[in-house]
Amino acid sequence: MEGVRLGARFSLATNRLKYCGPSDAEPLLYRAVVDGEELDAAAAALGRFEALFPYLEAIARRHGLSPFDHEVVEAYWVGNPLLDGFGQEEFDGILAALVRRGLPGFVARELSRSLPPHPLPHHVFHVAFVGVGAVTGHVATTLATMESCRPSWGVVERIGADELVVRGPRLAAASEALLLAGEATRVVGYDPKLLPGLAVGDTVAIHWDWAALRLAGDELERLRRYTLRSLEEANAAHRRAVGCSPTSRGPPAP
């Protein structure tokens, strides 16, 4: 059930903001991470996150695993070899599942026509290709929301009671392509119960301006590598879509 706890880490911020998932899931997800309690209920809640579960299902189905196996959840949020080798037909299946959860059919059809040969079922590819809020309609796709929604990373420079000062690369757009630009310092939310023992110099993964996970071992390198691959594939897709720029996906803000 470690996959449930990992998924809860990244989903807490979006649920708190009321962007995705059941409106009352935040306390349940928090207990799952901090105390390891009610993991079955937390898994059921994560299964109702509109833009999350279709990806977990697709990765799991391809490899004969459970959607909440740790490797499956890690593939979507951080990146690992389970993402390699996906084709257009498989991603069309993800788009069909997203339509059943709220993605407008005409958007799915446009996306299908511009799919690159090797789409990645990674959250960065979803952000850059499908669009922030494209499924739920709760937030518009802009460069700022794409930067907030992608799982980013930063080195901890200062630790406060409930916030961190971190430094890391930022998302930018140039010549109608998305890329990682120079590093910048920013303040993100932090809960010491979620990241006990965090120290200056550690690297954290960030989702919606919230420190979700301490990156250890080769996790940072994998997150960087699959982020760059996701942006490369999304940029290729946008070049194939006539008149479409990287920040034009998704509905207007309500």
C-alpha positions in Angstrom: 0.0 0.0 0.0 3.0 2.3 -0.2 1.7 3.4 -3.6 -1.4 4.8 -1.9 0.7 6.8 0.5 2.9 8.1 -2.4 -0.2 9.1 -4.4 -1.7 10.8 -1.4 1.4 12.9 -1.0 1.1 14.4 -4.4 -2.8 14.6 -4.3 -3.1 16.5 -1.0 -2.5 19.9 -2.4 -4.9 19.6 -5.3 -7.6 18.3 -3.1 -7.0 21.1 -0.6 -7.4 23.6 -3.4 -10.7 21.8 -4.6 -9.2 21.2 -8.0 -9.4 17.4 -8.1 -10.9 14.5 -6.3 -13.7 14.2 -3.6 -14.2 17.4 -1.7 -13.7 15.8 1.6 -10.6 13.6 0.8 -7.9 15.8 2.3 -8.0 14.5 6.0 -8.2 10.9 4.8 -5.2 11.4 2.5 -3.3 13.1 5.3 -3.8 10.3 7.7 -2.8 7.8 5.1 0.6 9.5 4.7 1.3 10.4 8.3 -0.2 7.5 10.2 -0.5 4.8 7.5 -4.2 4.5 8.5 -7.3 3.8 6.3 -5.3 3.0 3.3 -8.1 1.2 1.5 -10.4 4.2 2.0 -7.6 6.5 0.8 -7.1 4.3 -2.3 -10.9 4.5 -3.0 -10.7 8.3 -2.7 -7.7 8.5 -5.1 -9.6 6.4 -7.6 -12.1 9.3 -7.8 -9.4 11.9 -8.7 -10.6 12.7 -12.2 -7.3 13.1 -14.1 -5.2 10.6 -12.0 -6.7 7.2 -12.1 -6.9 6.6 -15.9 -3.1 7.0 -16.0 -2.6 4.6 -13.1 -5.0 2.1 -14.7 -3.2 2.3 -18.1 0.3 1.8 -16.6 -0.9 -1.0 -14.4 -2.7 -2.8 -17.2 0.4 -2.7 -19.5 2.6 -4.3 -16.9 0.1 -6.6 -15.1 0.2 -4.7 -11.9 -2.3 -3.0 -9.5 -3.0 0.7 -10.1 -1.7 1.4 -6.6 1.5 -0.6 -6.7 4.3 1.7 -5.7 6.1 1.3 -9.0 2.9 2.4 -10.9 2.3 5.5 -8.8 6.0 6.4 -8.9 6.0 6.1 -12.7 3.2 8.7 -13.0 4.5 11.2 -10.4 8.3 10.8 -10.6 9.1 8.5 -13.5 10.5 5.1 -14.1 10.9 2.5 -16.9 7.2 1.5 -16.7 6.5 4.6 -18.8 8.7 3.5 -21.7 7.2 2.1 -24.9 3.6 3.5 -24.7 2.0 4.0 -28.1 -0.7 6.2 -29.5 -3.4 3.6 -29.3 -2.7 3.1 -25.6 -2.8 6.8 -24.9 -6.1 7.0 -26.9 -7.5 4.6 -24.2 -6.4 7.1 -21.5 -8.1 9.9 -23.4 -11.3 7.9 -23.6 -11.2 7.3 -19.9 -10.6 11.0 -19.3 -13.7 11.8 -21.4 -15.8 9.6 -19.1 -14.5 11.7 -16.2 -15.1 15.1 -17.7 -12.7 15.9 -20.6 -14.8 17.3 -23.4 -15.0 14.9 -26.3 -14.0 17.5 -28.9 -10.8 18.2 -26.9 -10.0 14.5 -26.8 -10.4 14.2 -30.5 -8.1 17.2 -31.2 -5.5 15.7 -28.8 -5.7 12.3 -30.4 -5.0 13.8 -33.8 -1.8 15.4 -32.6 -0.5 12.6 -30.4 3.3 12.1 -30.7 4.6 8.5 -31.5 5.6 7.8 -27.9 3.3 9.7 -25.5 4.3 9.4 -21.8 1.7 8.6 -19.2 3.5 10.9 -16.8 2.0 13.9 -15.0 4.2 16.4 -16.7 3.0 15.1 -20.1 -0.6 15.4 -18.9 0.0 19.0 -17.8 1.8 20.0 -21.0 -0.3 18.1 -23.5 -3.8 17.5 -22.1 -3.8 20.7 -20.0 -4.3 21.8 -16.4 -7.9 21.6 -15.5 -8.9 20.3 -18.9 -10.8 17.4 -17.2 -12.5 19.1 -14.3 -12.7 22.7 -15.6 -11.7 24.0 -12.2 -8.6 25.9 -13.4 -7.3 27.3 -16.7 -4.2 26.2 -18.5 -1.6 29.0 -18.3 2.2 28.9 -18.0 1.7 29.8 -14.3 -0.7 27.0 -13.6 1.4 24.5 -15.6 4.4 25.4 -13.4 2.3 24.9 -10.3 0.8 21.6 -11.4 3.9 19.9 -12.8 5.8 17.8 -10.2 8.9 20.1 -9.9 11.8 20.0 -7.6 14.0 22.3 -5.5 16.9 22.2 -3.1 15.9 23.4 0.4 17.7 26.6 1.4 15.7 27.5 4.5 13.2 25.7 6.7 10.4 27.6 8.6 7.5 26.3 10.7 5.2 25.8 7.8 7.1 26.8 4.7 10.4 26.2 2.8 12.6 28.4 0.7 13.7 26.2 -2.2 15.7 26.8 -5.4 15.2 25.0 -8.6 14.5 25.3 -12.3 11.3 26.9 -13.5 9.0 26.2 -16.5 9.3 28.7 -19.4 7.9 29.1 -23.0 10.1 30.1 -25.9 9.4 29.9 -29.6 6.0 28.2 -28.7 7.8 25.4 -26.9 8.0 24.5 -23.2 11.4 24.2 -21.5 13.1 24.3 -18.1 14.7 27.7 -17.6 17.3 28.9 -15.1 16.9 28.3 -11.4 14.9 30.6 -9.1 14.2 30.8 -5.4 10.6 30.5 -4.2 8.6 29.8 -1.0 6.5 26.6 -0.8 4.2 25.1 1.8 5.6 22.5 4.2 4.3 20.2 6.9 7.1 18.6 9.1 4.8 15.6 9.9 4.8 14.8 6.2 8.5 15.3 5.8 10.1 14.5 9.2 13.8 15.1 9.5 14.0 17.4 6.5 17.3 19.3 6.4 18.8 22.2 4.5 20.4 20.8 1.3 17.7 18.1 0.8 15.8 18.1 -2.5 12.0 18.0 -2.4 9.4 17.3 -5.1 6.8 20.0 -5.2 3.2 20.0 -6.4 1.0 23.1 -6.4 3.5 25.0 -4.3 3.6 22.2 -1.6 6.5 20.1 -0.7 5.2 16.6 -1.3 8.2 14.2 -1.1 11.9 14.2 -0.2 13.7 12.9 -3.3 16.4 10.3 -2.5 18.6 8.0 -4.4 18.1 8.4 -8.2 14.6 9.8 -7.8 15.7 13.4 -8.7 17.5 12.2 -11.8 14.4 10.2 -12.9 12.1 13.1 -12.3 14.4 15.4 -14.3 14.7 12.9 -17.1 11.0 12.1 -17.5 10.1 15.7 -17.2 12.4 16.6 -20.1 11.0 13.7 -22.1 7.4 14.7 -21.4 8.1 18.3 -22.5 9.8 17.1 -25.6 6.9 14.9 -26.6 4.3 17.6 -25.7 6.2 20.1 -27.8 6.2 17.7 -30.7 2.5 17.3 -30.3 1.9 21.0 -30.2 3.9 21.4 -33.4 1.6 18.9 -35.1 -1.5 20.8 -34.0 -2.1 23.7 -36.3 -2.4 27.0 -34.5 -1.9 25.5 -31.0 0.5 26.9 -28.5 1.7 25.1 -25.3 -0.3 27.3 -23.0 -3.6 27.2 -25.0 -4.9 23.8 -23.7 -7.8 23.5 -21.3 -10.9 25.5 -20.6 -11.2 29.1 -19.3 -11.3 29.5 -15.6 -14.9 29.4 -14.2 
